[in-house]
Amino acid sequence: MDVNTKALKKNAFRVTKERGMTASRVRVPGGHMDAYLLGLVQGIAEKYGNGTVHITSRQGFEIPGIPYERMDEVNRELQPIIEGLSINQTASGSGYPASGTRNVTACVGNRVCPYGCYDTTALAQRIEKAIFPNDLHFKIALTGCPNDCAKVRMHDFGIMGMTEPQLDPNRCVNCGACIKFCRKKSVEALKEVNYRPQRNGEKCIGCGECVLNCPTRAWTRSKEKYYRLTLLGRTGKKNPRLGEDFIKWVDADSIVKIILNTYQYVAHYIDKDAPGGKEHIGYIVDRTGFEEFKKWALDGVTLPAKAEVYTPIYWNGVKY
């Protein structure tokens, strides 16, 4: 069978090592889905594939063992899944429209985890709606708190939940629990002053350990949702590195705008002759300089008054 592999990849199918067979990539923004959709994935795997499903490192599904000639049928069977996950499409029944921008991943967030500072699934789905489909190779990950269970510093954009702890001195009994846990499990941003805990705002990373460990609920989370935005972590063969802090105490609206601005920046500067037509964002920033990237990224962005922008940013990592 004569197959256009470029079109196949843009339809979220994989070129596999087994001749005549492909694998369908099922996108799950935020890694969260209604349970009934699992049955639909199972049905496709058993009817068209080899009866197995791979859970990908980006929290999606891959259904292997699908013959090329059955891709159109699989796309039609994927439609209820795509609609159930509210995935943007170019045409109903055509399957997934692109495979460039990777699935937006997220930890379980505050729907389940007591450490989570925000609803990671909701923000992941919001970002998905704003950026997908797109052929550019972006990786975005969200984590609910500075524990970083989602390893967001290994992505182009890492979004880490923060809270600004609020102290009600009338509820505080000066037991010292918040100071103890901040010292042992976090960054020692609290100290005792006049028989009350005092928070060092510059040192605080917004983890919420003081809130979780206060027996009288003198510490509470801020109503405002804040985040730490990290930039341009990457793995791979050539020059892997961890993402660096870009903005601390940033809001969700600004994050979405910065990501969309970066798509425009990459589209403008990308090396179209790069192998496979792809050039990692980090290499583009290295080539144009960080200040040029920053100019594009912050265009039209109104940051919260307490936001702290790190500049310039330098990345370290393995050099080959």
C-alpha positions as CSV (number, residue, x, y, z in Angstrom):
1,M,0.0,0.0,0.0
2,D,1.4,3.4,-1.0
3,V,1.2,5.6,2.1
4,N,2.0,9.3,2.5
5,T,3.8,9.1,5.8
6,K,3.8,12.9,6.3
7,A,0.0,13.0,6.1
8,L,-0.2,9.9,8.3
9,K,1.8,11.7,11.1
10,K,-0.3,14.8,10.8
11,N,-3.3,12.6,11.4
12,A,-1.7,11.4,14.7
13,F,-0.8,7.9,13.4
14,R,2.7,6.5,13.9
15,V,5.1,4.9,11.4
16,T,6.0,1.7,13.1
17,K,8.7,-1.0,12.6
18,E,6.0,-3.5,11.4
19,R,5.5,-3.2,7.7
20,G,1.9,-2.3,6.8
21,M,1.0,-1.5,10.4
22,T,0.5,1.8,12.2
23,A,-0.5,3.0,15.6
24,S,-3.1,5.6,16.5
25,R,-2.3,8.2,19.1
26,V,-5.2,9.2,21.4
27,R,-4.8,12.6,22.9
28,V,-5.9,13.1,26.6
29,P,-5.4,16.8,27.7
30,G,-4.4,16.9,31.3
31,G,-4.4,13.1,31.5
32,H,-8.0,13.1,32.8
33,M,-11.0,11.5,31.1
34,D,-14.4,10.0,31.8
35,A,-14.2,6.3,32.5
36,Y,-16.6,5.3,29.7
37,L,-14.1,6.5,27.1
38,L,-11.7,3.8,28.2
39,G,-14.2,1.3,26.9
40,L,-14.1,3.0,23.5
41,V,-10.3,2.8,23.4
42,Q,-10.6,-0.9,24.2
43,G,-13.1,-1.5,21.5
44,I,-10.8,0.1,18.8
45,A,-7.8,-1.8,20.1
46,E,-9.6,-5.2,19.9
47,K,-11.4,-4.5,16.6
48,Y,-8.7,-2.8,14.5
49,G,-5.4,-3.2,16.5
50,N,-3.6,-6.1,18.1
51,G,-5.6,-6.0,21.2
52,T,-3.2,-4.0,23.3
53,V,-3.0,-0.4,24.4
54,H,0.1,1.6,25.4
55,I,-0.2,4.3,28.0
56,T,2.3,7.0,26.7
57,S,4.7,9.0,28.7
58,R,2.5,12.1,27.8
59,Q,-0.6,10.5,29.4
60,G,-2.3,9.6,26.2
61,F,-3.0,6.2,24.6
62,E,-1.4,4.5,21.6
63,I,-3.2,1.8,19.9
64,P,-0.7,-0.4,17.9
65,G,-1.2,-3.0,15.2
66,I,-3.6,-1.1,13.0
67,P,-3.4,-1.9,9.2
68,Y,-2.9,1.2,7.1
69,E,-6.0,0.4,5.1
70,R,-8.2,0.7,8.2
71,M,-7.1,4.1,9.3
72,D,-10.3,5.8,8.0
73,E,-12.4,3.4,9.9
74,V,-10.4,4.0,13.1
75,N,-10.8,7.8,12.6
76,R,-14.5,7.4,12.5
77,E,-14.4,5.2,15.7
78,L,-12.2,7.8,17.4
79,Q,-14.9,10.5,16.9
80,P,-16.8,9.9,20.2
81,I,-13.5,10.0,22.1
82,I,-12.5,13.2,20.5
83,E,-15.8,14.8,21.2
84,G,-15.8,13.4,24.8
85,L,-12.5,15.1,25.4
86,S,-13.5,18.3,23.6
87,I,-10.5,18.1,21.2
88,N,-10.4,20.8,18.5
89,Q,-10.9,19.3,15.0
90,T,-10.7,20.5,11.4
91,A,-13.5,18.0,10.3
92,S,-15.7,15.5,12.1
93,G,-14.7,11.9,11.5
94,S,-11.2,12.8,10.3
95,G,-9.5,11.8,13.6
96,Y,-6.9,13.9,15.3
97,P,-5.8,16.8,13.1
98,A,-2.1,17.2,14.1
99,S,0.7,15.5,16.0
100,G,3.2,18.4,16.3
101,T,2.1,20.0,19.5
102,R,2.3,17.3,22.1
103,N,-0.4,16.3,24.6
104,V,-0.6,18.8,27.5
105,T,0.2,16.7,30.6
106,A,-0.7,17.4,34.2
107,C,-0.5,15.8,37.7
108,V,-3.7,15.1,39.4
109,G,-3.9,18.5,41.0
110,N,-6.2,19.8,43.8
111,R,-9.2,17.7,42.7
112,V,-7.5,14.9,44.5
113,C,-4.1,15.8,46.0
114,P,-3.9,17.9,49.3
115,Y,-0.7,19.5,48.1
116,G,-2.2,20.8,44.8
117,C,-2.6,24.5,44.7
118,Y,-4.9,24.6,41.7
119,D,-7.0,22.5,39.3
120,T,-4.4,21.3,36.9
121,T,-6.8,19.4,34.7
122,A,-8.9,22.5,34.1
123,L,-5.9,24.7,33.2
124,A,-4.5,21.9,31.0
125,Q,-7.8,21.7,29.1
126,R,-7.9,25.5,28.7
127,I,-4.4,25.6,27.3
128,E,-5.3,22.7,25.0
129,K,-8.2,24.6,23.6
130,A,-6.0,27.6,22.9
131,I,-3.1,25.9,21.2
132,F,-4.3,22.7,19.4
133,P,-4.1,21.8,16.6
134,N,-0.7,23.1,15.6
135,D,2.2,21.5,13.7
136,L,4.9,23.2,15.9
137,H,6.6,20.9,18.3
138,F,5.7,22.2,21.8
139,K,5.7,20.3,25.1
140,I,3.7,21.8,28.0
141,A,3.3,20.2,31.5
142,L,1.5,21.3,34.6
143,T,2.1,20.4,38.2
144,G,0.0,21.4,41.2
145,C,2.8,22.4,43.6
146,P,6.6,22.7,43.9
147,N,6.8,19.0,44.6
148,D,6.7,18.8,40.8
149,C,5.4,15.3,40.4
150,A,4.8,16.0,36.7
151,K,8.5,16.9,36.1
152,V,7.6,20.2,34.4
153,R,11.2,21.4,34.2
154,M,11.8,18.9,31.5
155,H,9.3,20.7,29.1
156,D,9.3,23.8,26.9
157,F,6.7,25.3,29.3
158,G,6.5,24.1,32.9
159,I,3.6,25.5,35.0
160,M,4.0,25.0,38.7
161,G,1.2,25.8,41.2
162,M,1.9,28.3,44.0
163,T,-0.1,29.8,46.9
164,E,0.5,33.0,48.9
165,P,-0.1,31.8,52.5
166,Q,-2.4,34.0,54.5
167,L,-2.0,34.1,58.3
168,D,-4.9,34.8,60.7
169,P,-3.0,35.8,63.9
170,N,-6.1,35.3,66.0
171,R,-6.1,31.6,65.3
172,C,-2.4,31.1,65.7
173,V,-1.3,29.4,69.0
174,N,2.4,29.7,68.3
175,C,2.9,25.9,68.2
176,G,5.7,26.2,65.7
177,A,4.4,23.4,63.4
178,C,4.5,25.7,60.3
179,I,8.0,26.8,61.0
180,K,9.1,23.2,61.6
181,F,7.7,21.8,58.4
182,C,8.8,24.8,56.3
183,R,12.4,24.1,57.6
184,K,12.3,20.4,57.1
185,K,10.3,20.0,53.9
186,S,10.6,23.4,52.1
187,V,13.0,26.4,52.1
188,E,12.8,27.7,55.6
189,A,10.9,30.9,54.7
190,L,9.3,31.2,58.2
191,K,10.7,32.3,61.5
192,E,9.3,33.2,64.9
193,V,9.0,37.0,65.6
194,N,7.2,38.1,68.8
195,Y,5.6,34.7,69.3
196,R,4.2,34.6,65.8
197,P,5.4,33.0,62.5
198,Q,6.7,35.6,60.1
199,R,7.0,34.8,56.4
200,N,9.9,35.9,54.1
201,G,8.0,36.7,50.9
202,E,11.2,36.7,48.8
203,K,12.2,33.3,50.0
204,C,8.8,31.6,50.0
205,I,8.1,29.3,47.0
206,G,4.4,29.1,47.7
207,C,4.3,25.3,48.4
208,G,1.6,25.5,51.1
209,E,3.4,23.3,53.7
210,C,2.5,25.8,56.4
211,V,-1.2,25.6,55.4
212,L,-1.2,21.8,55.4
213,N,0.5,21.4,58.8
214,C,-1.2,24.2,60.8
215,P,-3.4,22.4,63.4
216,T,-5.7,25.5,64.0
217,R,-6.0,26.6,60.3
218,A,-4.3,29.9,61.1
219,W,-2.6,29.6,57.7
220,T,-4.9,29.4,54.6
221,R,-4.3,29.4,50.9
222,S,-4.7,32.7,49.0
223,K,-7.9,33.1,46.9
224,E,-5.8,34.2,44.0
225,K,-4.1,31.4,42.0
226,Y,-0.5,31.9,41.2
227,Y,2.1,29.9,39.3
228,R,5.8,29.6,38.6
229,L,6.5,29.5,34.8
230,T,9.6,27.6,33.8
231,L,11.1,27.6,30.3
232,L,12.8,25.4,27.8
233,G,13.7,22.2,29.5
234,R,14.3,19.3,27.1
235,T,15.5,15.7,26.9
236,G,16.7,14.0,23.8
237,K,20.1,13.1,22.3
238,K,21.5,16.5,21.9
239,N,22.1,18.9,24.9
240,P,19.4,17.9,27.4
241,R,18.8,20.5,30.1
242,L,16.3,21.5,32.8
243,G,14.0,24.4,32.4
244,E,14.8,27.6,34.2
245,D,12.4,30.0,36.1
246,F,11.0,32.7,33.9
247,I,8.2,34.3,36.1
248,K,7.3,33.7,39.7
249,W,3.8,34.6,41.0
250,V,2.3,34.7,37.5
251,D,-1.4,34.3,36.7
252,A,-3.1,31.9,34.3
253,D,-4.2,34.5,31.8
254,S,-0.6,35.7,31.3
255,I,0.7,32.1,30.9
256,V,-1.8,31.3,28.1
257,K,-0.9,34.6,26.4
258,I,2.9,33.9,26.7
259,I,2.5,30.4,25.2
260,L,0.5,31.8,22.3
261,N,3.0,34.5,21.7
262,T,5.8,31.9,21.6
263,Y,4.0,30.1,18.8
264,Q,4.2,33.3,16.8
265,Y,7.9,33.7,17.7
266,V,8.7,30.2,16.7
267,A,6.8,30.5,13.4
268,H,8.8,33.6,12.6
269,Y,12.2,32.4,13.5
270,I,12.2,28.6,13.0
271,D,14.8,27.1,10.6
272,K,12.6,25.5,8.0
273,D,15.6,23.5,6.7
274,A,16.1,21.8,10.1
275,P,16.0,18.0,10.0
276,G,12.5,16.8,9.8
277,G,11.3,20.4,9.5
278,K,11.5,20.7,13.3
279,E,13.7,22.9,15.4
280,H,13.4,22.8,19.2
281,I,12.3,26.2,20.8
282,G,15.4,26.2,22.9
283,Y,17.7,26.1,19.9
284,I,15.8,29.0,18.4
285,V,16.1,31.0,21.6
286,D,19.8,30.2,21.8
287,R,20.2,31.5,18.2
288,T,18.1,34.7,18.5
289,G,19.1,35.5,22.1
290,F,16.9,35.5,25.2
291,E,16.0,39.1,25.1
292,E,14.5,38.8,21.6
293,F,12.4,35.8,22.8
294,K,11.3,37.8,25.9
295,K,10.2,40.7,23.7
296,W,7.9,38.4,21.8
297,A,6.7,36.4,24.8
298,L,5.6,39.3,26.9
299,D,4.0,41.3,24.0
300,G,0.6,42.4,25.2
301,V,0.9,40.6,28.6
302,T,-0.3,42.3,31.7
303,L,1.4,40.6,34.7
304,P,0.1,40.7,38.3
305,A,1.8,43.4,40.4
306,K,3.6,40.8,42.5
307,A,5.0,38.9,39.5
308,E,8.7,38.5,39.4
309,V,10.4,38.2,36.0
310,Y,13.8,36.5,35.8
311,T,16.1,38.0,33.3
312,P,18.4,37.2,31.7
313,I,18.1,33.4,31.8
314,Y,21.0,31.0,31.2
315,W,20.5,27.3,30.7
316,N,23.0,24.7,31.8
317,G,23.1,21.0,30.8
318,V,25.1,18.3,29.0
319,K,27.0,19.7,26.0
320,Y,27.9,17.4,23.1
